[in-house]
Amino acid sequence: MGKVVKAMPGGLVAIVGRPNVGKSTLFNRIVGGRIAIVEDKPGVTRDRLYALASWNGRGFRIIDTGGLDFGGSDAIVKSIRAQVELALEEADAVIFLVDGISGITPADEEIAGRLRRAGKPVVLAVNKLDNPNRMIAQYEFFRLGLGDPFPISAEHGLGIGDLLDAVVRRLPPEDTGEPDHDAIRVAVIGRPNVGKSSLVNRLLGEERVLVSEIPGTTRDAVDTLFEREGHSFILIDTAGLRKRGRVWEDTEKYSVLRALRAIDRSDVCLLVIDGKQGIAEQDKRVAGYAVDAGRAVAVVVNKWDLVEKDDKTAVRMTEEIRQEFAFMTWAPVVFVSAKTGQRVGRILDLVVQIAEQHAMRMPTATVNRVVEDAVQRVPPPSDKGRRLRLYYASQVGVKPPTFVFFVNDPELMHFSYIRYLENQLRSAFGFEGTPLRLLIRQRKSGARPPR
């Protein structure tokens, strides 16, 4: 079982640079054992495009722009341009990686010029300086006009600490969350052209009493605070991130990156999929990010009016969703048409319901009764004559509901038994629409369960 880490949206860092300078190696070096994609559940598509990392207690999200796949003619030029534009549009700080062996190239100068003009916080890292005799090569890069270069070797881990010290100094103060509104924060996410904008317009046009527009944490975004039937909502608007040059039209992966901030700032994510086209790999990728971040999720099947149907169509589609999104079978599904308004009114009712489940806390005594019953029905596994013993459990957090299980030896806890315990908690308490976090800890000698 991997370590469960809560989402830490304390800044977004992009690694940019021309091809073959070591961006992915540096990415892997930085995230190391701190990567927060934690659950080995089937159906989650991951491509190491981003990770949640931390340094000296400061959490941040880091993007490996080398993971972006830009095709078409002049692929290298287009890739470089896309990486830089990504950094300028999205990142709070940029690591500009150059090759200390090759020296400055015209592509390096082009990237440096664009970064200087934008005024983005930049840390210049000179890679492949793993030999003391090569250290002098760093001084050439002063010519790029981006301040002191940091000599590193991503492959061997040299200089990474100094580099990260500089990176976290350039990040903005950690986000304390949305303004203090007693409202449910809702993000509408999904791949391009599934009808997200139409759905947002329908929700804001027919289902609300507008209260105000408030600045969003995402640059250039304006979130909408509105009320419906006694409940307040903040609809997280990514319109400020939607306008892109032609380069972005060549890759759907970029739309995933645009969803990251909205996911981080939300309580509930509405994953919109196209009912006519069906489920795509990117739908699973976006959903996986929301689950990793611990957000409540509902699946909204849009364009249902365009689907030829019989009395089993919705059932078959639901079964397909359960199979393709096997890592979140707890997510409710609603079939709508943003164009006609069909069943759109159910969405906010569903949001209220799963937001309550997402924030639900159960008493320790009640949790332990459920766990004791579960253990009696299916005893814990054993390994080489040693049997797992569960001493007690407690819910220690919400959004998402998080439980700690104290045991004799965490190594004896098989993932299948963790899944069994999760299913028992869901059977007893519901938790519809929300992921659960189950942490396994070794009980300290003499420790007693809380009352």
C-alpha positions, 0 to 999 in steps of 0.5 A: 500500500502506498502512502496516502497524501492529501492534495497540496496545491501550494503552487504550480512549478513547470520544468521547461527546456529544449529536448534532451536536457533532462527534464523528465529525469529532474522531474523524477528526481524531485518527486522521488518518494514524495509522489502523491499518486497513491492508490493501485486501483484498476482503470486509472490512466496516468502518464507521469505528467504531473505530481504533488511534491514537497520540499521542507514542508512546502507542498507544490504541484510540479509539471513535467512538460517533457511529458507533453506529446506535441505532434505535427510539423516542426515538432521540436519548435512547436514543443518548445513553444508549447512548454514555454507558453504552458509555464507562462499561462499556468505556473507560479514558478518555472525551472528553466533547464539547460544542458551544461555540456552543450552550452547555450543554443539558439533554442535556449536563448529563445526560451530565455527571452520569452521568460524575461519578457513575461516576468515569470519567476524563473530558476535557471538550472544547468544540468549534467554538471556531475564532474567538478571539472565541468562546474565552470560551464555554469558561468556561460549561462549568466548571458541568458539574463535570468540570474544566478544559474544553479549547477545540478546533476539530475541523474545523480541528485547533485545540487537538487536541494539548493535548486528546490530552496530557490524554487520554493522561495519564488512561490507565492504564499500558500493558498488558504482556500476560497473566501470564507463563504459557506458555499459548496465549491463546484468545478466542472471538468472534462475533456474538450467539446463535451459541453462543459460551457453549455452546462455551466451556462444552463446552471447559471441561467436557470437554476440560480439566484446570482449573488456575486462574482468573486475573484478566483485563486486561478489567475484571470478567473472569476468564480460565481457565487449563487444560491438555489433553494437555500444552498449556496454554491461557488461555481469555479470558472475556468473561462480565463484559462480557456483562450489559447493560441493555435498551438494548444489545439494540437494536444488534448493533454493540455486541457488536463492541466487546465483542470488541475487548479479547478480540481484543487480549489473545489469540493465537488467535481462534475466530470462531464462526458459525451454521451454520444461519443462515449468514454475516452482515455482522457476522461479517465485521466481527468477523473483520476486527478480528481480522485487523487486530490480527494474530491467528491465526484459525480459523473454527468453524461451530457448530450443524452438527447442525441443518443438513440435509446431503448429501455436499457441504454442508460443501464448499459451506459452506467455499467460501462462507466462502472467498468471504465472508472473502476477506481470510483464506482462510488461516484453517482451518474446522472444523464442530462442534456445541457442543450435542452435542460433535460435533468439539469435540475438534478445536478445541484441536488446531487452536488448538495448530497455528495458534498454532505457525504464528503464532509461527513464525520462518524464517531470513533465508537461507531466506526469501531463497531463496524470494523469489529463486525467486519473482522468477525465476518472476514478475519484479517489475512496472515503471512508466513504464520503471522496474522494481522491484528486490527486494534482500533480505527478512527476517522481523523479527517473529512473532505475526503473522509479519512480513517486510520487503522491501528494494527500490529504490523502494517506490512501484513495489511493486503490491499484486498483487505483494505478494499474490503474494509472500505466497502464495509464502511461504505455499506454502513455509512454511505459515503456516496460520491466521495473517495475514502482515505484509509491509513494503516499505522502500527500501534505504539506500545501502550496506546489506547483507542480514543473514546 
